[in-house]
């Protein structure tokens, strides 16, 4: 930043991109590390052991658990605050209040930056320390896995023991529930009475059929009346036949008279 004005300097500091803010999160090295790496300060990384130099937690030494680049803050293991509801939350600290005691050398890129301008002996020392740290991390991971497996094995029998008493009591209530169900089976006289109530809708259908049979009988009785009416009132075809039949004897009578006159 070339500007002399404090206003512009603050603006550039707080609005800086993340790759520049990463350099702002740096802390001083202890004297032995300062002489070893020929550096006064270095950006902090998760896993570095740190001592707090200022504040209410002054003198506390532990590893860094989290690095907040956006806010340029750091969280150290074992430092917490209690909220109003009683929960404990990690308290963040500015890296300017820290002093690095031991570096985390598991990252090869960090090692390369530290080895710049150093002798071969110091480079070898850095590599040996990195190998030791990697072994320690592997051992810690194996221990954590073994502890988890032990906890799971201890929890499994407790779950079985808890489940067996939980399964036994439900049996008694199930039997008690069956008894009232048996008492209700004796009372199904009421629901059985409902069944015949549902059946009557079928009987009305039969009753309706009976009137239909009565109608059929009435029709059958009416049919002979129609026949009698037909007898009284002959059809026009029969009337024509009747008209034609009487004419034949009239012709025969005329023919008989004509024959008698000729004789």
NUFIGU-655843 format. One record per residue (C-alpha): x negated, y, z negated; residue in three letters; residue number from 1. Coordinates in steps of 0.5 Angstrom, whole numbers. Layout:
BEGIN
<pt <X Y Z> "ALA" NUM>;
...
% end
This chain:
BEGIN
<pt <0 0 0> "UNK" 1>;
<pt <-3 6 2> "UNK" 2>;
<pt <2 11 -1> "UNK" 3>;
<pt <0 15 -7> "UNK" 4>;
<pt <7 17 -9> "UNK" 5>;
<pt <10 12 -14> "UNK" 6>;
<pt <17 12 -11> "UNK" 7>;
<pt <14 9 -5> "UNK" 8>;
<pt <10 4 -9> "UNK" 9>;
<pt <15 2 -13> "UNK" 10>;
<pt <20 1 -7> "UNK" 11>;
<pt <15 -3 -3> "UNK" 12>;
<pt <13 -8 -10> "UNK" 13>;
<pt <21 -9 -11> "UNK" 14>;
<pt <23 -10 -3> "UNK" 15>;
<pt <16 -14 -2> "UNK" 16>;
<pt <17 -21 2> "UNK" 17>;
<pt <17 -27 -1> "UNK" 18>;
<pt <10 -29 1> "UNK" 19>;
<pt <7 -23 -2> "UNK" 20>;
<pt <11 -23 -8> "UNK" 21>;
<pt <8 -30 -9> "UNK" 22>;
<pt <1 -26 -10> "UNK" 23>;
<pt <4 -22 -15> "UNK" 24>;
<pt <5 -28 -20> "UNK" 25>;
<pt <-2 -29 -22> "UNK" 26>;
<pt <-5 -29 -29> "UNK" 27>;
<pt <-12 -29 -32> "UNK" 28>;
<pt <-17 -35 -32> "UNK" 29>;
<pt <-20 -36 -39> "UNK" 30>;
<pt <-28 -35 -39> "UNK" 31>;
<pt <-30 -42 -38> "UNK" 32>;
<pt <-26 -42 -32> "UNK" 33>;
<pt <-28 -35 -30> "UNK" 34>;
<pt <-35 -37 -30> "UNK" 35>;
<pt <-34 -44 -26> "UNK" 36>;
<pt <-29 -41 -20> "UNK" 37>;
<pt <-32 -34 -20> "UNK" 38>;
<pt <-25 -31 -20> "UNK" 39>;
<pt <-22 -27 -25> "UNK" 40>;
<pt <-14 -29 -24> "UNK" 41>;
<pt <-10 -34 -19> "UNK" 42>;
<pt <-3 -35 -17> "UNK" 43>;
<pt <1 -39 -22> "UNK" 44>;
<pt <3 -46 -20> "UNK" 45>;
<pt <8 -51 -24> "UNK" 46>;
<pt <4 -56 -28> "UNK" 47>;
<pt <-2 -50 -30> "UNK" 48>;
<pt <-3 -50 -38> "UNK" 49>;
<pt <-2 -43 -41> "UNK" 50>;
<pt <-3 -39 -47> "UNK" 51>;
<pt <2 -33 -49> "UNK" 52>;
<pt <-2 -27 -50> "UNK" 53>;
<pt <4 -22 -52> "UNK" 54>;
<pt <11 -22 -55> "UNK" 55>;
<pt <14 -26 -60> "UNK" 56>;
<pt <12 -33 -58> "UNK" 57>;
<pt <4 -30 -58> "UNK" 58>;
<pt <-1 -36 -59> "UNK" 59>;
<pt <4 -42 -56> "UNK" 60>;
<pt <1 -46 -51> "UNK" 61>;
<pt <4 -51 -46> "UNK" 62>;
<pt <5 -53 -39> "UNK" 63>;
<pt <9 -48 -34> "UNK" 64>;
<pt <16 -52 -32> "UNK" 65>;
<pt <19 -47 -27> "UNK" 66>;
<pt <16 -41 -22> "UNK" 67>;
<pt <21 -36 -20> "UNK" 68>;
<pt <18 -32 -14> "UNK" 69>;
<pt <24 -28 -13> "UNK" 70>;
<pt <24 -25 -20> "UNK" 71>;
<pt <17 -26 -21> "UNK" 72>;
<pt <18 -29 -27> "UNK" 73>;
<pt <15 -36 -30> "UNK" 74>;
<pt <19 -41 -35> "UNK" 75>;
<pt <14 -44 -40> "UNK" 76>;
<pt <16 -51 -44> "UNK" 77>;
<pt <18 -50 -51> "UNK" 78>;
<pt <20 -43 -50> "UNK" 79>;
<pt <28 -42 -51> "UNK" 80>;
<pt <33 -38 -53> "UNK" 81>;
<pt <40 -39 -56> "UNK" 82>;
<pt <46 -36 -53> "UNK" 83>;
<pt <53 -34 -56> "UNK" 84>;
<pt <56 -41 -55> "UNK" 85>;
<pt <50 -44 -58> "UNK" 86>;
<pt <47 -47 -52> "UNK" 87>;
<pt <39 -47 -51> "UNK" 88>;
<pt <37 -44 -45> "UNK" 89>;
<pt <30 -43 -42> "UNK" 90>;
<pt <27 -36 -43> "UNK" 91>;
<pt <23 -33 -37> "UNK" 92>;
<pt <16 -29 -38> "UNK" 93>;
<pt <12 -25 -34> "UNK" 94>;
<pt <6 -28 -32> "UNK" 95>;
<pt <2 -22 -34> "UNK" 96>;
<pt <3 -24 -41> "UNK" 97>;
<pt <0 -31 -40> "UNK" 98>;
<pt <-7 -34 -40> "UNK" 99>;
<pt <-9 -40 -36> "UNK" 100>;
<pt <-13 -45 -40> "UNK" 101>;
<pt <-13 -51 -35> "UNK" 102>;
<pt <-11 -51 -27> "UNK" 103>;
<pt <-7 -56 -24> "UNK" 104>;
<pt <-11 -59 -18> "UNK" 105>;
<pt <-7 -64 -15> "UNK" 106>;
<pt <-5 -59 -9> "UNK" 107>;
<pt <-10 -60 -4> "UNK" 108>;
<pt <-9 -53 -1> "UNK" 109>;
<pt <-10 -50 -8> "UNK" 110>;
<pt <-17 -54 -8> "UNK" 111>;
<pt <-19 -51 -1> "UNK" 112>;
<pt <-18 -44 -4> "UNK" 113>;
<pt <-22 -45 -10> "UNK" 114>;
<pt <-28 -49 -7> "UNK" 115>;
<pt <-29 -43 -2> "UNK" 116>;
<pt <-36 -40 -3> "UNK" 117>;
<pt <-38 -45 -9> "UNK" 118>;
<pt <-44 -50 -9> "UNK" 119>;
<pt <-43 -58 -7> "UNK" 120>;
<pt <-44 -60 -14> "UNK" 121>;
<pt <-38 -55 -17> "UNK" 122>;
<pt <-33 -58 -11> "UNK" 123>;
<pt <-35 -65 -13> "UNK" 124>;
<pt <-33 -63 -20> "UNK" 125>;
<pt <-26 -60 -18> "UNK" 126>;
<pt <-25 -67 -14> "UNK" 127>;
<pt <-26 -71 -20> "UNK" 128>;
<pt <-22 -67 -24> "UNK" 129>;
<pt <-16 -68 -19> "UNK" 130>;
<pt <-17 -75 -19> "UNK" 131>;
<pt <-16 -76 -26> "UNK" 132>;
<pt <-10 -71 -26> "UNK" 133>;
<pt <-7 -75 -21> "UNK" 134>;
<pt <-8 -82 -25> "UNK" 135>;
<pt <-5 -78 -31> "UNK" 136>;
<pt <1 -76 -27> "UNK" 137>;
<pt <2 -83 -25> "UNK" 138>;
<pt <2 -86 -32> "UNK" 139>;
<pt <7 -81 -34> "UNK" 140>;
<pt <12 -83 -29> "UNK" 141>;
<pt <11 -91 -30> "UNK" 142>;
<pt <12 -89 -38> "UNK" 143>;
<pt <18 -85 -36> "UNK" 144>;
<pt <21 -91 -32> "UNK" 145>;
<pt <19 -96 -37> "UNK" 146>;
<pt <23 -92 -42> "UNK" 147>;
<pt <29 -91 -38> "UNK" 148>;
<pt <29 -99 -37> "UNK" 149>;
<pt <29 -100 -44> "UNK" 150>;
<pt <35 -95 -46> "UNK" 151>;
<pt <39 -98 -40> "UNK" 152>;
<pt <38 -105 -43> "UNK" 153>;
<pt <40 -103 -50> "UNK" 154>;
<pt <46 -99 -48> "UNK" 155>;
<pt <48 -106 -44> "UNK" 156>;
<pt <50 -110 -50> "UNK" 157>;
<pt <53 -104 -54> "UNK" 158>;
<pt <58 -103 -48> "UNK" 159>;
<pt <60 -111 -48> "UNK" 160>;
<pt <61 -110 -56> "UNK" 161>;
<pt <65 -104 -55> "UNK" 162>;
<pt <69 -107 -49> "UNK" 163>;
<pt <71 -113 -53> "UNK" 164>;
<pt <74 -110 -58> "UNK" 165>;
<pt <77 -105 -54> "UNK" 166>;
<pt <80 -111 -50> "UNK" 167>;
<pt <83 -115 -56> "UNK" 168>;
<pt <88 -110 -58> "UNK" 169>;
<pt <91 -109 -52> "UNK" 170>;
<pt <93 -116 -52> "UNK" 171>;
<pt <97 -115 -58> "UNK" 172>;
<pt <101 -109 -55> "UNK" 173>;
<pt <102 -113 -49> "UNK" 174>;
<pt <106 -118 -53> "UNK" 175>;
<pt <110 -113 -57> "UNK" 176>;
<pt <112 -110 -50> "UNK" 177>;
<pt <114 -117 -48> "UNK" 178>;
<pt <118 -118 -54> "UNK" 179>;
<pt <123 -112 -53> "UNK" 180>;
<pt <123 -115 -45> "UNK" 181>;
<pt <126 -121 -48> "UNK" 182>;
<pt <131 -118 -52> "UNK" 183>;
<pt <133 -114 -46> "UNK" 184>;
<pt <134 -120 -42> "UNK" 185>;
<pt <139 -122 -46> "UNK" 186>;
<pt <143 -115 -45> "UNK" 187>;
<pt <143 -116 -38> "UNK" 188>;
<pt <150 -117 -38> "UNK" 189>;
<pt <151 -110 -37> "UNK" 190>;
<pt <147 -110 -30> "UNK" 191>;
<pt <150 -117 -28> "UNK" 192>;
<pt <157 -113 -29> "UNK" 193>;
<pt <154 -108 -24> "UNK" 194>;
<pt <153 -114 -19> "UNK" 195>;
<pt <160 -115 -18> "UNK" 196>;
<pt <162 -108 -18> "UNK" 197>;
<pt <157 -108 -12> "UNK" 198>;
<pt <161 -114 -9> "UNK" 199>;
<pt <168 -111 -9> "UNK" 200>;
<pt <166 -107 -3> "UNK" 201>;
<pt <166 -114 1> "UNK" 202>;
<pt <173 -116 -2> "UNK" 203>;
<pt <176 -109 1> "UNK" 204>;
<pt <173 -111 8> "UNK" 205>;
<pt <177 -118 7> "UNK" 206>;
<pt <183 -114 5> "UNK" 207>;
<pt <183 -110 11> "UNK" 208>;
<pt <183 -116 15> "UNK" 209>;
<pt <189 -119 12> "UNK" 210>;
<pt <193 -113 14> "UNK" 211>;
<pt <190 -114 21> "UNK" 212>;
<pt <193 -121 21> "UNK" 213>;
<pt <200 -118 19> "UNK" 214>;
<pt <199 -113 25> "UNK" 215>;
<pt <198 -119 29> "UNK" 216>;
<pt <204 -123 27> "UNK" 217>;
<pt <208 -117 27> "UNK" 218>;
<pt <206 -116 35> "UNK" 219>;
<pt <207 -123 36> "UNK" 220>;
<pt <214 -122 33> "UNK" 221>;
<pt <215 -116 37> "UNK" 222>;
<pt <213 -120 44> "UNK" 223>;
<pt <220 -124 44> "UNK" 224>;
<pt <224 -118 43> "UNK" 225>;
<pt <220 -116 49> "UNK" 226>;
<pt <222 -122 53> "UNK" 227>;
<pt <229 -121 51> "UNK" 228>;
<pt <229 -114 54> "UNK" 229>;
<pt <226 -117 60> "UNK" 230>;
<pt <232 -122 60> "UNK" 231>;
<pt <237 -117 59> "UNK" 232>;
<pt <234 -112 64> "UNK" 233>;
<pt <231 -116 70> "UNK" 234>;
<pt <225 -114 74> "UNK" 235>;
<pt <226 -110 81> "UNK" 236>;
<pt <223 -116 84> "UNK" 237>;
<pt <228 -121 81> "UNK" 238>;
<pt <234 -116 83> "UNK" 239>;
<pt <232 -116 90> "UNK" 240>;
<pt <232 -124 90> "UNK" 241>;
<pt <239 -123 87> "UNK" 242>;
<pt <241 -118 92> "UNK" 243>;
<pt <238 -123 98> "UNK" 244>;
<pt <241 -129 95> "UNK" 245>;
<pt <249 -127 95> "UNK" 246>;
<pt <248 -125 103> "UNK" 247>;
<pt <246 -132 105> "UNK" 248>;
<pt <253 -135 103> "UNK" 249>;
<pt <257 -129 106> "UNK" 250>;
<pt <253 -131 113> "UNK" 251>;
<pt <255 -138 112> "UNK" 252>;
<pt <262 -136 111> "UNK" 253>;
<pt <262 -132 117> "UNK" 254>;
<pt <259 -137 121> "UNK" 255>;
<pt <265 -142 118> "UNK" 256>;
<pt <270 -137 120> "UNK" 257>;
<pt <267 -136 127> "UNK" 258>;
<pt <267 -144 128> "UNK" 259>;
<pt <274 -145 126> "UNK" 260>;
<pt <277 -139 130> "UNK" 261>;
<pt <273 -143 136> "UNK" 262>;
<pt <276 -149 134> "UNK" 263>;
% end
